[in-house]
């Protein structure tokens, strides 16, 4: 159709000129937490300096959903590059008024409590706002500061959760505010969808009353990723090792959790929760060639992973499996719509997003 071809032409011209471009999308989905849902949003990309041919395009995907259970949510993530990539500014913002599941704390609770309205289901309002400013100190090495503010308020609970000692300790309403630092190395060719390179980052965030936080605790994260191009562009092996370790008076909503759309896809996010957690994912990403034998717009992904959690890192021993596959559609150069179906231990989920899981 002529209008489709015209839109493609306009998109190519704007992106080639370093101008901003907006791509809207809408589609169905399913997650173990929210049930069936309709998700929509847009991917907005731009260059902070259109004249710089080497700097990456900044991106801001924004998605919203409404589910069959009446849940609503809004998620935004900004990744921006400034002054020949000497500075980076990232921002994560989330809001939801939705059902969730609380099985308790630890692997035993996760596997012994059955998911249900009288056992795990509860309703909450949540808000997260976390800006992160980074400075390049030398080639591929970045140092940064971050602020994390989050609030969670339980509006409906279930009998089992109401009697849980960990929940009772912190109550239904928690506000947390913390400052943190980060040290990272990033040699990826494109951060949003790397074909090659390495990413490593260590973060420490310290929450306390001096920032108005209701709770005093610390969170440490280690994130290692490696990307390997096999034979040709668009045929990639991506590896990720991630660990999150918290100590102090950590509220139940700030414990390390396995699952969700960016980690072990297929698990209920929050079924497995404790102070220390670690997971590993190996993912094959393959974009098919088009008629001109160039990397096309359609592709698939297959992953295999595993994770574990415990009250401390030295107690980690029981590992849970994870696998899945997904479809990829390039909607802007090197920026994909992803639809993933993940399988966990007695659970599954279908996820819709504008960016790769890692």
C-alpha positions, 0 to 999 in steps of 0.5 A: 500500500502506498501509505505504508511505503511512504511511511517507511520512506519518511522513517528512513529519511528521518533516522538517517538524518539523525532526527527523532522518530516515534513508532506506536504499537499495540498487542495482546499479552499474558503474564502469570501476575496479571493474566490476559492483557492488552499492551500498547505504547510507543518507541521514541528514538532521537539523537542528542546531537544529529550531526554526530554520526558515531553517537548512538540513538537515544531511546525511550520505550513507553508501554501501558497495559490493562488486563482482564483482571482490571489491572493497569500499569505504565512503564517507561525507560530512557537511555540517552547519550550526550556529548560524544557519549561522554555522559549518559543519562538513564531513567526508569519510571513505573506505576501500577495499580494491579494484582500481585502474588506473595508466596512468602520469603524463601524457596520453601515458601515459593514451592509449598504455597499454592497460588490462589486468591486465598493464599497468594493474591493481593492488590497493591499500588506501586511507584518507582522512579530511578534516574541514573547519571554516568560519566565516562572516565576513560575508554568504555569505563563509566562511573555514576550516581543514582537515586531510587525512590519507590513506594508500595501500598497494599490495598487488598490482601489474603488470609495467608499473607495477613498472617505472614510474619515478614509482611506484618513486620513491614506493614501494608505501606512502604516508602523507600528512598536511596542513593547509590553509585555505579562502576561499569564497563561497556564495549557493546556496539549498540546498547539496546540490541548488541551484536558484540561486546561486553557489559559489566556493572556493579551498583550499590544503593543505600536506603535510609531515614536520612532520605525520608525512607521508612526502612534502612537497608542496602542493595548491591547488584552485579550485572555481567553480559557478553555478546558474540556474533556467529558467522554473520550480523543478526546471528547472536549468542547473548549471555547474562549473569546477574546477582542482587544481594540485600541486607538490613531491614529489607521490606518484602517488596524490595527483596530480590525476586526471580521472574518477570519480563526481563529475568527468568521469563515464565516465573511469577515475579515474586514467587521466589523472593529473598535477600540474595538471588542470582541467575544465568541466561544463555540466549540465541538471537537470530534475525532472518535474511531478506531476499537481498540476503541482508539482515531482515526485520523478522527473527526468533530468540531461544533461551535457557537459564537457571536461578537461585535465591536464599537469605545470603549468598553463601546459602544459595544451593537450590536452582530452578530451570527456565527456558523459552522462545520468542519472536522479534520484529525490527521496528527501528534500526536495531530496535526490536519489538519482542514477544516471548513465551517463557516456561518455568517450574509449573508456570509460564508467561507471554511477554510483550516489550519494545526492547531485548530482555538484556 
